[in-house]
Amino acid sequence: MSHFPSFQTATNLLSSSNNPINNSNNIDNIQDAAQIKASYYRKKAKVKNTEKSTKSWSTKFEEFRACAGYSVPLTDLKDISQLQKQIVEFISTMKMKNGNEYKATSVKQSVDALNRYLLHLSPIPQINLHDKYMFPDLHDVLHGKLRDLQEHGFGETLGSVAINSQQIQQILQYPKITTDNPKGLLYRGQAYIISIPADNNGPCSDIQLYLSKRPPSGDENFYLQPNNTSWLETNIWYKTDHIGKNKLGNFMKKIGRETQIDIPIELLSNHSGRKTATQILQDQEVPEQAIMQLTGHKNVQGVRAYKKVNENQQLNTLNTLINITDNKSSTFIQENSQNNLINNYNSNSQLPLQEISLSLNSLNESPIFHNCTFSNVTFNIQK
């Protein structure tokens, strides 16, 4: 049985009778144990995708520098203007391997990655590529390129899109998305991961059927390649090899194309399933902590990022605004009428008191004298 590695605390080491404080070996042991634990936490803090992005873009930048003839290592480059010149040239000329432009999101990610790279490498103190005062030309060129990419259709995308209940039903009722063939069952499993319907013939039945069709010697990955050519003759629905990364990544796009649902195909991804499930649960007012357990989010901010106002919430919001507006309008009218009365009374106050003529109706409308003090005055009111 395996156990987690244990670490001795400094207190335990110091209190041990066999390890007196003045023993240099004991001090070394304490420092070694502390460094091992610190190293463990450093590794835990690293995000795999972030590390991968940093390595990828820093490699591209170093390749550009070599081709452009910049021979001074970044570890020795202390001239900010020279470093800015190289990064500006890199950003201005960067292209994909096929010659196409990068998306705006990728260009921004490249600057983020280079900033992380230079923080650990550059001798320039407190370097920050996002500081427009430290790197003004980079700031201008970057924003100019992003604007140009936006104008030419390479701007930022909206990310994965969620699917509504009507579109889910359209997918599941499509003739090719059935459970009587390997490919359809495979796609249907992916589609049901999105909707999670609670019925007897729902996702559990489909998943159980899929598992029963998997060969015993199949790859441990969940999705196996369908045996499209000979499954009818052999009754072997799936091969032993798993589906490749690219095909698996395009599952939802292919389903969207085949079923012709009314969603931009480029916004469909397997991540749409997670987004849809989160939206459905939020619409049903399921607590955020319960949603996190299902979707695997580590914090509520991740769940809230998927939150989208549904139609009922929009209507409630509009009704609230309308009611507030109506109340404000009536209040405004009432205040104006009161102001007019006050102005009239103010103008009347310039007349001798005996010349003020008041009707019974005006007495009933609002107070005539408010917060006033009279001395030696006689009121003679005629009905």
N, C-alpha and C positions, 0 to 999 in steps of 0.2 A: 504493500500500500504506500503510495507516494504522499509526501508531506510538503507543505510550503516551507521555504527556507526560513530558519529562525535567526533573529539578530539579537545579540546581547546588548543591553543598554549600558551606557557609560557608568551609571550608578551601580549596576551589578558588578561590573569589572572593578570599580574602585573599592567597593565594599568587601570584595573577596580577600580572605586572609592570605591566600597564596599569591596575590598580586598587589603588593604595596605600592603606594602612590609614587614613590621615588624610583620605582623600577622602570627603566627606559623601555623595556620590552612591553610592559603593561600599557604605557602611553601609545606605543606603536600599534598595539592591538586595538585600542579604543579608536584611534584615527582610521585604521584600516576598516574596522566594522562600520564606522560612520560613512566612509567613502563608498563602501559597497552598497549601503542602503541609499545613499544619495544618488549613486549611479542607477540603481533600480528605479527610483522615482523619476529620474531624467528620461529614461526610456518610456515610462508610462505616460509622460507628459507629451510625447511626440505624436503628431497626427500623421498617419501613413500617407494620405493623399497630399498633405501639405509638403511633407518631405520629398515626395515624388515630383511634385511641381517645381520645387526649388531646384532639385537636381537637374531636371529636364531643361529649364530655362537658363540656368547658369551654364550648362554645357553648350547650349546654342549660342549664348553670348560669348563664351570663350572661343568657340569655333569662328564666330564672326571677327573677333579681335585678331585671331591668327591670320585669317584671310586678308584682313585690312592692313596688316603689317604693324599692329600695335604689339610691341615686344616687351614692354615693361609690365611685369607681373602686377596684378591688382593688389597684392600684399605690399608692394613698394610704391604704388601710385598715390601720391599725396596731394596732387594738383586737382582741385575740385573742377576747375574749368575743363581740364583735359578729360577727366572721367565723364563729365556731363556731355562733352563732344562725342565720345565713343558711344554712350548710351543713346543719345539723340540719333546718331547715324544708324544704330542697330534698330531702334524703334521705327525709323523712317523707311528702312529697306526690308524689314522682316516679311517673309512670305512663307506659305506652307510648302511642303515638298512638291506638290503638284502645281505650284505657281500661283495658287489662289491666295486671296487675302485672308488673314485671320479675322475671326469675329472680334467685335469690340471687347467682348468679355475676356477673350484670350489675351488681347493686348494689355488690358488692365492687370490681368493675372501675371503677365510677364514682368511688369514693373514691380508688383508686390513680391514676386519670387526673387528678383534681383536685389530688392531692398533687404530681404531676409539674408540673402547670400553675402551681401556687402557688410551687413552688420557684424558678421563673424570674421570677415576677411580684411576689410579695408582699414588702413591706418588713419583714415580721416575721422576725427572724433565726432561722436553724436551724428553720424551720417543718417540722412533721411531723404530718400528720393521723392517723398510726397511733400516736402517742404518747398513751396514755390519761391521762397526767398533764398534758399540755399541752391536750388536748381531751377531758376526761372525759365531758361530756354527749354528744358525738358518739360516743364509744366505747360508751356505754350504749344510745343510740338505734339505732345500727347493729346491734349484737348482738341487740337486741330485735326489730328488723325482720327480720333474717335468721332468727331463731327462728320468728317468725310466718309468714314465707314458707314455711319448712320444714313447719310444721303444716298449711298450706293447699295443699300440693302444688306449691309453687314453689321447692323447695329445689334444691340442686346436683345435676346429673345425673352419671352415671358416665362420660360422654364416649363416644366411638365404641367399639363392641364388635367384637372379632375374631370370625371365623367359623371353625368347625371343618370338617374334611374331609367329614364326612357332610352338613353343610349346603351346602357347595360343590357336592357331587354332586347334591343336591336341586335347586339352582338350575339347574345345567347340563342336567339331564335333564327339566326342565319343558318341556311341549310348545311353549310360546310362545317359549322361549329357544333358538331354533334358528338355523341359518345360511342358511335358505332364504327369508328375508324381511328387509327393511331394518331394521325395529325389533328383531327378534330378534338379528340379527347385531350391532347396536349394543350391545344389552344384554349379549350374550355376550362381547363384547370387554371390557366393564367387569368382568364376572364372572371372566373368565380372568386379568385383571390381578391378581385376588386369589389364585387358586390356583397359577398358574404350573406346570401339569403338564408333565412331560417325556415327551411321546409324539408320534408322527408327526402326529396330527390335533389337536394342541394349540393353544396361543395363537398361534404363528407362522403356522400355516395360516389361522386366523381373521383375524388382522390383515392378512395378505397379501390375503385375499379382500375384506376391507373396503376396503383401499386400492385394489384393482382396481375397486371399485364407485363410488368417489368420482369426481365429474365433474372433468375437467381444470381447469376454471375455478373450482373450489370454494374456499371460504375457507381460509386457511392454518391455522386452528384444526383440531385433530384430529377432533373430533366434529361432524358435519354433521347437519342436520335430515333425518329420514327422509321419503321421498316415499310416504306411506302410501296416498294416494288413487289414483295412476295408475301405480305401479311395474310392475304386471303387464302393462299395455298398452304402456307406453313403454320398459320395461326400464331405466328411470332410477331407481335405488334411492334416491339422496340429492339433496337440493337443494344449491344453491351456498352457502347461508347456514349459519353455525354454530349450534349449539344455544345457547339463552339460558342465562345464569348460573343462574337459579332452577331450570330444568329439569335442567340438568347437576348441580346440587347435590343434587337429589333422586333421582338415578339409583338408588342402592342402596336407598333407602326404597321406591321403586316396584317394584324387583325383589323386595324382601322381601314386599311386599303381594301381588304376583301369584303368587309361589311359595309363600307362606304358611309360610315357615321359622319355626322356634320360637325367635324372638329378638324382644324388644321393638322395634317399628319405630322408635321415637324415638331408639334408640341406634345405628341403622344410618346410616352416612354413607359418602361416597366415601373418607373417611379410614380406614374399616374395612379397605379393601384393603391399605393400608400396614401397618396393625396386624397383620393376618392374616399377611401375608408375613413380617414380622419375627418373629412367634411361631413360624411353621413353621420358619424358619431357626434360631431359637434352640433349638427342640426337637431339631433335627438336629445341634446343637452346632457350627454354623458360626461361625467367629471373628467377633467383633464388628466388626473393621475391614472384613471382607468384606461384612457386612450393611450397614454405613454406606455403602459404595460403591454398593450396589444401591438403598437406600431414600433416599439423599440426606441423611442425618443428618450434621450437622457435628461432633458429639462423641458419645462413648460414653454419656453421660448420657441423651441423647435415645433411644438404642436401649434402654437399660436401663429407661426409663420404660414401655416396652411389655411388659416381661418379665412373664410370668405362669406360675406353677407349674403344669405339666401333671399328668395323673393319675399317671403313673409316678413323677414326682418327689415327688408327695404320698405315694404308697405307700412310697417309699424313706425319706422323712422320718419317716413313722409307724413303720416298722420299726426305724429307728435309735432313735427315742424309746422304743419298746417294749423293745428290747434293753438300752438304758441303764437303763430302769426296772427290768427284771428283774435286772440285775447289781447295782443299788443295793439292791434288796429282799433278794437273797441275802446281800449284804455286811452289810446291816442285821441280818439274822437271825443271821449268824455273829458279828457284833460283840456282839449281845445275849447270845448263848450264852456267849461268852468273858467278858463282864462278869459274868454269873451265876456262872461258875466262880470268877472272881476274888473276887467278893463272898463266895462260900462259903468260899474259902480264907482271906479276911480274917477271917471270923467264926471259922473254925477256929483262926486264929493266936492267938486270945484264950485258947485252951486250952493246957495244958501239952503240950510236944512229944511226950511219951510216950503221950498219949491220942489222937493223930491216927492214924486207921486209914485206910489207902489200899489200894484194890484194884488189881489189875494193869490192869484196864480204864481206871481213872482215870489211871494213869501213861501209858498209851498215848494218851490224848485230847489232853493239852496239858502243857506244862511246869508243874511244881508250884512250884519255886523258880526265879524268874527274876531274874538280876542281884543275887543275894544272896551275902553273905560269912558263913561260919560259923567259929567258933573253939571248940575242945574239944568237938566234937559227934561222937557215934557214931550212924550210921544202921544200924538193924537191920531189913532188909526180908525179909518172909516171903512165899514163893510159895504 
